[in-house]
Amino acid sequence: MPLLQVRDLFKSYFLHGKRIDVLRGVSLDIESGELVSLVGASGSGKSTLLHVLGMLDAPAAGQILFQGASLFELSEAAIADFRNRTIGFVFQSHYLLPEFTALENVAMPALIQRSDRAEALRYARELLERVELEARMDHRPGELSGGEAQRVALARALVLRPALLFADEPTGNLDPATGEGIHRLLREVNRDLGITAIVVTHNEALASSMPRRLRLFGGQVFPA
Amino acid sequence: MNAPVIAERHTAYRWGFLWAGGLIALFGAVLLATAFGKAGASAHAAAELALVAFGWGPLVSLLRAIAVALAPGRGDLAGFSPLFVAGAGFWAIAWGLIALGIRRSASGGEQASEAHGAALYPPLARYADFYWGTLLAYGGGILVSELVLVLLHTALIGGMGFGPTPRNGGAAQWGITHGMLRASPVSAFAISLLVAFAVAFAAGFAGASRARRLSVPEATVGIFYFGLPIPIGLTLLSSSSALQLRFGYRLREITYLASLIGRPELGYWLVFLGLSLMMILGITAGFVATGSGKVDLRAGFELFVARRHAAVFRPRLLLGLLVVLMLGIVPPLIIYAMMRAAEAAVERTRIRALGMSDPLKASEALDKLRTEEHSPTAMMTALSVGGVGVGVMALIIVLSVMSGFEIDLQQKILGTNAHIMVSKYSDSFTEYPEVTEKIRKVKGVLGTTPFVLGEVMVTTDKDNGGGLVVKGIDPTTVGDVTDLKKNILPGGSLDNLRHPENISSRRLIGEGVGASPISTSRTGGRQTDSEEEGVIERAQSSGSERVLPGIIIGAEMQSKLRVGVGDRVNMVSPLAGELGPQGPMPKSRPFRVAGIFYSGMYEYDLKFAYIELHEAQKFFNLPGITGIDIKVADIDDARRIAGAILDELDGYPYRAKDWGEMNRNLFSALALEKLVMGIILTIIVVVAAGLIIATVIMLVLEKRKEISVLKALGVPNGGIVKIFLAEGLQIGFAGGLLGLFAGVAWCLFIDKVGIKLDPQVYYIPQLPVRLEPVQTAISVVIAILVTYLASVYPAFKASQVEPVEGLKSE
């Protein structure tokens, strides 16, 4: 069974009394362990689709099945739990919490679960080592460079070993060299930890380096 | 695609008409209310209006009609019931059919969208029902809590238990027995109130934890529909005779309790407000606790986040605020401004020096100086803490000073008057030795003394006089009950009443000619000022004067009559004399001033005088006494002991009044004053709460992005609410503690160091202050509660931020 099954997603925006149909019947299947890139023109709705898949936004109609179970039937609290445990999200801006150190930021998903504090911080540190940021672990996000912050965000997304990793233009704000580093990390994570990843990107070069490519056009998803 | 144009319907408002109509309606309503008031029918009108407003009018009329119909002896009862049942049945079926007959049909409608037929997103399908179960929980909760309060209070006071009462032996009477749990009004009320609060809280909690959303409509309807009838009924109880007849006796303990504060209505509505607040607390707690799915009261993570967001417990901030509270705002601000200016000056000098040699380092230092400015939310947080602190401090100080005055007054009153007075409904109370014996058997009684009371006039040979209430006392036992013995000034003595031959007329010239009240120490010991010690004694041998019975008058009456110890006064009673040719002749007897007493209360010192009991009986032609004064060990328990004494004496024809009842007007006026003062000062706290709402809203706005991120990371709605509630509560706790500290410190200062008062005006040398633990604790609790309520709205708004909203704005 595919890990993630999406059926007939519809989502619209309402601007100045006008309805803008962004997703018009999106359907796709994602198998476990896949590394998928999602491309499309600017404004085509890639971020929207990713937000809906990541349970951050609500569609008007449609179904998302995770391991066969419908996600929209879940209660509010169960959805929050799903976001915590099963999904890791990396945004275009790092969205780290500014009043906490890098280490605390990485550990945040575990702390939300109320797991043991020391254990959470220990594992967070391990992850930071993996992304080669151990030296900056006590720094606040304001003191980190763009690439460093994005790596911290990636570590945060991985701390609970989620089944799904969504990345929304993770290198959009970074220079090519730093961006390449992030891409390499994504591929490593997918290969070594077997995490299913969907990466939205503008970058056609990066997209073509991924095993599976999807294109969002006219509100629907096609293989690219 | 030619989509049909759907005509839109607009509502146009003509504001001129609306305003004019509204104002004229208001004016008309005022006139109507006045009209009803003049006719004495305002209560009736209000009751009818309440029925209409709630839509119960028809229902009540119907019930009344049914009651009339079912009243025995009225018409054909046997024929009524089946007809009534049948008629009601048909009526119900008919309306059911009519309801079924009205259905909404599918409209011709707009063009279907592409999504037509797709599986609808479930939360959209479930949108916004009215949950009847929640309504029942909230409405039933507040109603039950009110009933619990009324019933429990009545039960606790009356004592619990079935059993024949001593008077109507045989028939069981609920509640009026020698209860084991007979409690004083205040403690009964406290217990009942706490239980009622718990019920309201639990109902709110239960309702909210089962509901899927905040359920504001259900809460509003529930609290108003189910919670208002009882307070409205109690308020109208005093003015509506119908209600009075049905419920007045059963609710007498409630009305007595409410009258203790002077205006009963205030009490009813304050209690209603309290119960509603407890229910709201329960609702928010229920939502927060279960917003995470199951009942989850853990808040470790949320506190962790909240403490980072709104760092309130910083030593420098708290210390600074404490100094502001203690010394007022201006001095610390001046000092702070000076300190900051000095710091800035030093730093700028350093930068300039640096700039001469190392431009980069200088610009780095300048940048650091600029970015050290605190964010606006930090300042708002500090202001909020300060605001709450000021409110709490003001509440504590003012209420403690008022308590001080109250205690002082109470001591003066209870020093002169008895705690309990036993009297008889008839004219002849001769059996007082036996009654005294019985009274002494009641637990808690410390002393008893008999007395005779009458109203007289006194005149002196200087042709002045005044009216008095004269009390015939037993000099041996009166000291057990009142402070009269202590209050007698040097030169006179209580003993002189027993041995009037000892009264020596030594006139102290310092007194008598417009003497001012002698200043006293706070503990009540009497000392003459050293200036008035100049005494010229004109000793007269007591043998040359007639021995007259003694009378002790008050210091104010003394200065009015200009007499001294040993002088002669005439006591005149218009009614006690014999019958003369023109009706009763005034009776006049000479007395000799045996002593002057000073109690510290102007009225007592002016109005009262004391003579020996038997002399009083002779003067007023009374075979017995007027009553027995009693002193008890615990004055707060006096009402209960009075009830016990009455039981011991088998009730009628005796009656026992406690000091609260006898001085009810005065003490209820004081209690009302304190309550109103407390309410007014609470307004300070409410204003601070407004500031807190603003602060937390700003925090929420500042952190929209972070809320979205936290939600994306998996924090549930309940968790977000907890975070911002924690931030608000931090402010409340910090402010409350600061206010408590500052308030207690000021009270101790007033107590130990003292603020002088003019003794001639206030009868008290310095500002009295009495720190009462319960009152002080309630002040802090109120502040924290108000803070909590203030944070509820912003916290809930924060939880409703969808994850995408904060993320998209970037």
HADDOCK unambig.tbl for C-alpha pairs under 7 A between the chains (distance, minus, plus):
assign (segid A and resid 8 and name CA) (segid B and resid 118 and name CA) 6.87 0.50 0.50
assign (segid A and resid 10 and name CA) (segid B and resid 115 and name CA) 6.45 0.50 0.50
assign (segid A and resid 56 and name CA) (segid B and resid 712 and name CA) 6.46 0.50 0.50
assign (segid A and resid 56 and name CA) (segid B and resid 803 and name CA) 5.39 0.50 0.50
assign (segid A and resid 56 and name CA) (segid B and resid 804 and name CA) 5.88 0.50 0.50
assign (segid A and resid 57 and name CA) (segid B and resid 803 and name CA) 6.95 0.50 0.50
assign (segid A and resid 57 and name CA) (segid B and resid 804 and name CA) 6.03 0.50 0.50
assign (segid A and resid 59 and name CA) (segid B and resid 121 and name CA) 6.66 0.50 0.50
assign (segid A and resid 60 and name CA) (segid B and resid 120 and name CA) 6.55 0.50 0.50
assign (segid A and resid 60 and name CA) (segid B and resid 121 and name CA) 5.65 0.50 0.50
assign (segid A and resid 61 and name CA) (segid B and resid 118 and name CA) 6.04 0.50 0.50
assign (segid A and resid 61 and name CA) (segid B and resid 119 and name CA) 5.43 0.50 0.50
assign (segid A and resid 61 and name CA) (segid B and resid 120 and name CA) 4.42 0.50 0.50
assign (segid A and resid 61 and name CA) (segid B and resid 121 and name CA) 4.75 0.50 0.50
assign (segid A and resid 62 and name CA) (segid B and resid 118 and name CA) 6.24 0.50 0.50
assign (segid A and resid 62 and name CA) (segid B and resid 119 and name CA) 5.23 0.50 0.50
assign (segid A and resid 62 and name CA) (segid B and resid 120 and name CA) 6.39 0.50 0.50
assign (segid A and resid 62 and name CA) (segid B and resid 121 and name CA) 6.45 0.50 0.50
assign (segid A and resid 63 and name CA) (segid B and resid 119 and name CA) 6.95 0.50 0.50
assign (segid A and resid 72 and name CA) (segid B and resid 121 and name CA) 6.81 0.50 0.50
assign (segid A and resid 72 and name CA) (segid B and resid 122 and name CA) 6.43 0.50 0.50
assign (segid A and resid 73 and name CA) (segid B and resid 122 and name CA) 6.54 0.50 0.50
assign (segid A and resid 77 and name CA) (segid B and resid 291 and name CA) 6.85 0.50 0.50
assign (segid A and resid 77 and name CA) (segid B and resid 292 and name CA) 5.11 0.50 0.50
assign (segid A and resid 77 and name CA) (segid B and resid 293 and name CA) 4.95 0.50 0.50
assign (segid A and resid 77 and name CA) (segid B and resid 716 and name CA) 5.67 0.50 0.50
assign (segid A and resid 80 and name CA) (segid B and resid 714 and name CA) 4.49 0.50 0.50
assign (segid A and resid 80 and name CA) (segid B and resid 715 and name CA) 5.96 0.50 0.50
assign (segid A and resid 80 and name CA) (segid B and resid 716 and name CA) 5.11 0.50 0.50
assign (segid A and resid 81 and name CA) (segid B and resid 714 and name CA) 5.68 0.50 0.50
assign (segid A and resid 83 and name CA) (segid B and resid 712 and name CA) 6.33 0.50 0.50
assign (segid A and resid 83 and name CA) (segid B and resid 713 and name CA) 6.07 0.50 0.50
assign (segid A and resid 83 and name CA) (segid B and resid 714 and name CA) 4.84 0.50 0.50
assign (segid A and resid 84 and name CA) (segid B and resid 713 and name CA) 5.18 0.50 0.50
assign (segid A and resid 84 and name CA) (segid B and resid 714 and name CA) 4.00 0.50 0.50
assign (segid A and resid 95 and name CA) (segid B and resid 709 and name CA) 6.67 0.50 0.50
assign (segid A and resid 97 and name CA) (segid B and resid 706 and name CA) 6.33 0.50 0.50
assign (segid A and resid 99 and name CA) (segid B and resid 308 and name CA) 6.31 0.50 0.50
assign (segid A and resid 109 and name CA) (segid B and resid 713 and name CA) 5.87 0.50 0.50
assign (segid A and resid 111 and name CA) (segid B and resid 301 and name CA) 6.56 0.50 0.50
assign (segid A and resid 112 and name CA) (segid B and resid 301 and name CA) 6.34 0.50 0.50
assign (segid A and resid 112 and name CA) (segid B and resid 715 and name CA) 6.35 0.50 0.50
assign (segid A and resid 114 and name CA) (segid B and resid 301 and name CA) 6.74 0.50 0.50
